Amino acid sequence: MLKKGIYLLLLVLTALTLVACSGNKNSTSSTNADASKDSGSSKDKITIMAAHVVSTETTQHKAFLEFKRLVEERSDGKIEVDIYPDGQLGGEREMIESTQAGNIQMASPSVGVLANFSSALQVFDFPFIFKDAETAHQVVDGEFGQELLKGLEEAGLVGLNYGELGYRHLSNNKGEIVTPADIKGLKLRTMEVPMHIAFWKEVGANPTPLAFTEVFTGLSSGVVDGVENVLGLIHSGKFHEVSKYITTTGHIYDPEIYIMNKDFFNSLSKEDQEIIQSSINDSVKYLRELNSDLDAELRTKLEEEGAIFRDLSEEEYNAWIEAAVPFYEKHADEVDKEKLIQLLEATGNDKFLEAIK
């Protein structure tokens, strides 16, 4: 009887042990499966940190929003784009350096600042090259522009496409500027771009490099008397509130370039690369559509808010062209002269071609 009881007890204990082991095994398998699932999900997710220096009111920011929408839609949410506007992650030079280092994945600096990292781009820093936006688009979209994008790879960057800020004009708080002589001695804010600085020195101004985020304070405090920039940034930065005289010189057509960290881009699958490239291409089209009538709209807003515009006659404009000739003669050899000649030929700019050949 005792033996029978002991036997039954052993059977019960064995059964309980088997159940417990079975439960632990199932629990472990379930946990491992969940962990594997979470790990796979995290691994597949791609986040692009994209930064720029302008405000959320600008067409440049709207184009970034379009890029975000297209990428996330075309990747079914696999790729997320986080946008950091308004210089949140630093000025343009800092953003380029952060993109090189891989701290962020994407930025859209002005070509003038980016030329400090890829010298071939300096040809865009020469004044009065493009007669209109249509000509500029043809050049940057063509073989010439695409070749310059490829050159960015040496700096650890991928040039995805050309955005645009548009035409830069003069704004100051001293009075009306018509001729190059009127700008003599003016403390003019410029970007940290050697060719921009050299040109304004050539025509007699006192160029003063300042980060974009410091311009309003610089104008308010008298550190600078004026600024040269596109109307969109003059308006969004409220520069006209402290620098109301605007002369529509259109001296520089200012492209931006959408750049991405080279190692990051190369780590993506071909399909994801194509999603990013097609999305940025479509965003550039969208940006150009937004910009097509922008200057006229901005001019109306600026005038309503107190800005005083001065348009140049053909004769007055030609005086600025003549003032730029010595600059071309002096500085053409400081850049890739062959590229500069190609650019001037592509734009039909015979006067400056004669000056440097």
ZIUR-V641606 format. One record per residue. N is the residue number from 1. RES is the residue in one letter. OMEGA is omega as a letter, one per 40 degrees, with the letter a starting at -180 (* if undefined). BURIAL is # if it has 24 or more other C-alpha atoms within 12 Angstrom, else .. D_LAST is the distance of its C-alpha to the last C-alpha in Angstrom with 1 decimal. Layout:
((N | RES | OMEGA | BURIAL | D_LAST) (N | RES | OMEGA | BURIAL | D_LAST))
//
This chain:
((1 | M | i | . | 118.1) (2 | L | i | . | 116.1) (3 | K | i | . | 114.2) (4 | K | i | . | 113.4) (5 | G | i | . | 112.0) (6 | I | i | . | 109.9) (7 | Y | i | . | 108.5) (8 | L | i | . | 107.6) (9 | L | i | . | 106.0) (10 | L | i | . | 103.8) (11 | L | a | . | 102.8) (12 | V | a | . | 101.7) (13 | L | i | . | 99.7) (14 | T | i | . | 98.0) (15 | A | i | . | 97.1) (16 | L | i | . | 95.7) (17 | T | i | . | 93.6) (18 | L | i | . | 92.1) (19 | V | a | . | 91.3) (20 | A | i | . | 89.6) (21 | C | i | . | 87.5) (22 | S | i | . | 86.6) (23 | G | i | . | 85.5) (24 | N | i | . | 83.4) (25 | K | i | . | 81.8) (26 | N | a | . | 80.9) (27 | S | i | . | 79.7) (28 | T | i | . | 77.5) (29 | S | a | . | 76.1) (30 | S | a | . | 75.4) (31 | T | i | . | 73.7) (32 | N | i | . | 71.5) (33 | A | i | . | 70.6) (34 | D | a | . | 69.6) (35 | A | i | . | 67.6) (36 | S | i | . | 65.9) (37 | K | i | . | 65.1) (38 | D | a | . | 63.7) (39 | S | i | . | 61.6) (40 | G | a | . | 60.2) (41 | S | a | . | 59.5) (42 | S | a | . | 57.7) (43 | K | a | . | 55.7) (44 | D | a | . | 54.5) (45 | K | i | . | 53.4) (46 | I | i | # | 49.7) (47 | T | i | # | 48.5) (48 | I | i | # | 44.9) (49 | M | a | # | 44.3) (50 | A | a | # | 41.3) (51 | A | i | # | 40.1) (52 | H | a | # | 37.9) (53 | V | a | # | 37.8) (54 | V | a | # | 38.4) (55 | S | a | # | 41.8) (56 | T | i | # | 43.9) (57 | E | a | . | 43.4) (58 | T | i | # | 39.8) (59 | T | i | # | 38.5) (60 | Q | i | # | 36.9) (61 | H | i | # | 40.4) (62 | K | i | # | 41.8) (63 | A | i | # | 39.4) (64 | F | i | # | 40.6) (65 | L | i | # | 44.2) (66 | E | i | # | 43.3) (67 | F | i | # | 41.9) (68 | K | a | # | 45.1) (69 | R | a | # | 47.3) (70 | L | a | # | 45.6) (71 | V | a | # | 45.6) (72 | E | i | # | 49.2) (73 | E | a | . | 50.4) (74 | R | i | . | 48.7) (75 | S | a | # | 49.9) (76 | D | i | . | 53.4) (77 | G | a | . | 53.2) (78 | K | i | # | 52.4) (79 | I | i | # | 49.1) (80 | E | i | # | 49.3) (81 | V | i | # | 46.5) (82 | D | a | # | 47.1) (83 | I | i | # | 44.7) (84 | Y | a | # | 44.2) (85 | P | i | # | 42.6) (86 | D | i | # | 42.0) (87 | G | a | # | 40.8) (88 | Q | a | . | 44.2) (89 | L | i | # | 42.7) (90 | G | i | # | 40.3) (91 | G | a | # | 36.8) (92 | E | i | # | 33.8) (93 | R | i | # | 33.0) (94 | E | a | # | 36.7) (95 | M | i | # | 36.8) (96 | I | a | # | 33.9) (97 | E | i | # | 35.7) (98 | S | i | # | 38.9) (99 | T | i | # | 37.5) (100 | Q | a | # | 36.1) (101 | A | a | . | 39.6) (102 | G | i | # | 41.4) (103 | N | i | . | 43.3) (104 | I | a | # | 42.1) (105 | Q | a | # | 40.8) (106 | M | i | # | 38.3) (107 | A | i | # | 36.1) (108 | S | a | # | 33.4) (109 | P | i | # | 31.2) (110 | S | a | # | 28.2) (111 | V | i | # | 24.9) (112 | G | i | # | 23.9) (113 | V | a | # | 26.9) (114 | L | i | # | 26.7) (115 | A | i | # | 23.2) (116 | N | a | # | 25.1) (117 | F | i | # | 26.7) (118 | S | a | # | 23.9) (119 | S | a | # | 20.5) (120 | A | a | # | 18.5) (121 | L | a | # | 19.8) (122 | Q | a | # | 18.0) (123 | V | i | # | 15.2) (124 | F | a | # | 18.0) (125 | D | i | # | 18.5) (126 | F | a | # | 15.6) (127 | P | i | # | 17.2) (128 | F | a | # | 17.5) (129 | I | a | # | 15.9) (130 | F | a | # | 19.0) (131 | K | i | # | 20.7) (132 | D | a | . | 24.0) (133 | A | a | # | 25.8) (134 | E | i | . | 26.1) (135 | T | i | . | 22.4) (136 | A | i | # | 22.4) (137 | H | a | # | 25.4) (138 | Q | a | . | 23.9) (139 | V | a | # | 20.9) (140 | V | i | # | 23.1) (141 | D | a | # | 25.8) (142 | G | a | . | 23.6) (143 | E | a | . | 22.5) (144 | F | a | # | 19.4) (145 | G | a | # | 21.8) (146 | Q | i | . | 24.6) (147 | E | i | . | 22.6) (148 | L | i | # | 21.9) (149 | L | a | # | 25.6) (150 | K | a | # | 26.6) (151 | G | a | # | 24.7) (152 | L | a | # | 27.3) (153 | E | i | . | 30.0) (154 | E | i | . | 29.0) (155 | A | i | # | 30.1) (156 | G | a | # | 33.4) (157 | L | i | # | 32.6) (158 | V | i | # | 32.5) (159 | G | a | # | 30.1) (160 | L | a | # | 32.4) (161 | N | i | # | 30.4) (162 | Y | i | # | 28.4) (163 | G | i | # | 30.6) (164 | E | i | # | 29.4) (165 | L | i | # | 30.2) (166 | G | a | # | 28.4) (167 | Y | i | # | 26.6) (168 | R | i | # | 27.0) (169 | H | i | # | 28.4) (170 | L | i | # | 29.6) (171 | S | i | # | 33.3) (172 | N | a | # | 35.2) (173 | N | a | # | 38.7) (174 | K | a | # | 38.2) (175 | G | a | . | 37.6) (176 | E | i | # | 35.4) (177 | I | a | # | 31.6) (178 | V | a | # | 29.8) (179 | T | i | # | 27.0) (180 | P | i | # | 24.9) (181 | A | a | . | 27.4) (182 | D | a | . | 30.1) (183 | I | a | # | 28.9) (184 | K | i | . | 29.0) (185 | G | a | . | 31.2) (186 | L | i | # | 31.9) (187 | K | a | # | 32.8) (188 | L | i | # | 30.8) (189 | R | i | # | 31.5) (190 | T | i | # | 28.5) (191 | M | i | # | 28.4) (192 | E | a | # | 28.0) (193 | V | a | # | 24.3) (194 | P | a | # | 22.1) (195 | M | i | # | 19.1) (196 | H | a | # | 21.5) (197 | I | a | # | 23.3) (198 | A | a | # | 20.2) (199 | F | a | # | 19.2) (200 | W | i | # | 22.8) (201 | K | a | # | 23.1) (202 | E | a | # | 20.1) (203 | V | i | # | 22.0) (204 | G | i | . | 25.3) (205 | A | i | # | 27.2) (206 | N | a | # | 29.2) (207 | P | a | # | 28.1) (208 | T | i | # | 31.0) (209 | P | i | # | 30.8) (210 | L | i | # | 34.0) (211 | A | a | # | 35.1) (212 | F | a | # | 35.6) (213 | T | a | # | 39.3) (214 | E | a | # | 39.5) (215 | V | a | # | 37.7) (216 | F | i | # | 40.8) (217 | T | i | # | 42.7) (218 | G | i | # | 39.8) (219 | L | a | # | 39.7) (220 | S | a | . | 43.5) (221 | S | a | . | 43.9) (222 | G | i | . | 41.2) (223 | V | i | . | 39.1) (224 | V | a | # | 36.3) (225 | D | a | # | 36.2) (226 | G | a | # | 34.0) (227 | V | i | # | 32.1) (228 | E | a | # | 29.1) (229 | N | i | # | 30.1) (230 | V | a | # | 30.9) (231 | L | a | # | 34.1) (232 | G | a | # | 36.0) (233 | L | i | # | 35.8) (234 | I | a | # | 36.4) (235 | H | a | # | 39.5) (236 | S | i | # | 40.8) (237 | G | a | # | 40.2) (238 | K | a | # | 42.0) (239 | F | a | # | 39.4) (240 | H | i | # | 40.1) (241 | E | i | # | 43.6) (242 | V | a | # | 42.3) (243 | S | a | # | 39.0) (244 | K | a | # | 39.8) (245 | Y | a | # | 37.0) (246 | I | i | # | 34.3) (247 | T | a | # | 31.2) (248 | T | a | # | 29.5) (249 | T | a | # | 25.8) (250 | G | a | # | 24.8) (251 | H | i | # | 21.9) (252 | I | i | # | 21.8) (253 | Y | a | # | 23.0) (254 | D | i | # | 24.9) (255 | P | i | # | 25.8) (256 | E | i | # | 28.5) (257 | I | i | # | 29.0) (258 | Y | a | # | 32.5) (259 | I | i | # | 33.0) (260 | M | i | # | 36.0) (261 | N | a | # | 37.3) (262 | K | a | # | 36.5) (263 | D | i | . | 39.9) (264 | F | a | # | 41.7) (265 | F | a | # | 39.8) (266 | N | i | . | 40.4) (267 | S | a | . | 44.1) (268 | L | i | # | 44.7) (269 | S | i | . | 46.0) (270 | K | a | . | 43.8) (271 | E | a | . | 45.7) (272 | D | i | # | 45.1) (273 | Q | a | # | 41.4) (274 | E | i | . | 41.3) (275 | I | a | # | 43.3) (276 | I | a | # | 40.8) (277 | Q | a | # | 37.7) (278 | S | a | . | 39.3) (279 | S | i | # | 40.5) (280 | I | i | # | 37.2) (281 | N | i | # | 35.6) (282 | D | i | # | 38.4) (283 | S | i | # | 38.2) (284 | V | i | # | 34.5) (285 | K | i | # | 35.5) (286 | Y | i | # | 38.3) (287 | L | a | # | 36.1) (288 | R | i | # | 33.8) (289 | E | i | . | 36.9) (290 | L | a | # | 38.2) (291 | N | a | # | 34.9) (292 | S | i | . | 34.6) (293 | D | a | . | 36.8) (294 | L | a | # | 36.7) (295 | D | i | # | 34.9) (296 | A | i | . | 37.3) (297 | E | a | . | 40.2) (298 | L | i | # | 39.1) (299 | R | i | # | 38.4) (300 | T | i | . | 42.0) (301 | K | a | . | 43.4) (302 | L | i | # | 41.4) (303 | E | i | . | 42.6) (304 | E | a | . | 46.1) (305 | E | i | . | 45.9) (306 | G | i | . | 44.8) (307 | A | i | # | 41.0) (308 | I | a | # | 39.7) (309 | F | i | # | 36.5) (310 | R | i | # | 34.1) (311 | D | a | . | 31.8) (312 | L | i | # | 28.9) (313 | S | i | . | 28.8) (314 | E | i | . | 25.7) (315 | E | i | . | 25.4) (316 | E | i | . | 25.9) (317 | Y | a | # | 23.4) (318 | N | i | . | 20.7) (319 | A | i | . | 21.5) (320 | W | i | # | 20.5) (321 | I | i | # | 17.2) (322 | E | a | . | 16.6) (323 | A | a | # | 17.9) (324 | A | a | # | 15.4) (325 | V | i | # | 12.2) (326 | P | i | # | 13.1) (327 | F | i | # | 13.7) (328 | Y | a | # | 10.3) (329 | E | a | # | 8.9) (330 | K | a | . | 12.0) (331 | H | a | # | 12.4) (332 | A | a | # | 9.5) (333 | D | a | . | 10.5) (334 | E | i | . | 14.0) (335 | V | i | # | 13.9) (336 | D | a | . | 13.2) (337 | K | i | # | 9.4) (338 | E | i | . | 10.0) (339 | K | i | # | 12.5) (340 | L | i | # | 10.6) (341 | I | i | # | 8.2) (342 | Q | a | # | 11.6) (343 | L | a | # | 13.2) (344 | L | i | # | 11.1) (345 | E | a | . | 11.6) (346 | A | a | # | 15.2) (347 | T | i | # | 15.8) (348 | G | a | . | 14.4) (349 | N | a | # | 12.4) (350 | D | a | . | 10.4) (351 | K | a | # | 10.4) (352 | F | i | # | 8.7) (353 | L | i | # | 6.1) (354 | E | a | . | 5.5) (355 | A | a | . | 6.0) (356 | I | a | # | 3.8) (357 | K | * | . | 0.0))
//
